Amino acid sequence: KGTHLGLKRFDKFKNKISLLYGFRHEGNFLFNEEFEELADESTNFTLIPTVSQPVNAKHWHGKVGRVTDWLSKNISSNDINKKFYICGLGPMVRDTKKVLLEKNVKLDQIHIEPW
């Protein structure tokens, strides 16, 4: 629950924050309770979990597919002036950056932290 205390700071931001959180299997959804609670309590935080290889698809009620799949379908011209922070493994970071650039997001609006 220590992480949750830090996440509460999102309520102090004026801008809306969306977390597109991708993971391979449902068991890899770290801090899910904290993120879900924050999304329930905060008006400016949206959680979008997506699993690329669900173990039990019948019980998973979130998005299915890679982060890049979701971005390709959901980023519009209304989003190109937003800031994007990408954090993760090298191939996912590279592929996500490529999708954002293809959607006309400017390079200086993309912030990257590879693992």
Secondary structure as UniProt FT lines:
FT   HELIX           2..7
FT   HELIX           8..12
FT   STRAND          17..23
FT   HELIX           26..28
FT   TURN            30..31
FT   HELIX           32..41
FT   STRAND          45..51
FT   HELIX           57..59
FT   STRAND          63..64
FT   HELIX           67..74
FT   TURN            77..81
FT   STRAND          84..88
FT   HELIX           90..102
FT   TURN            103..104
FT   HELIX           107..109
FT   STRAND          110..114
//
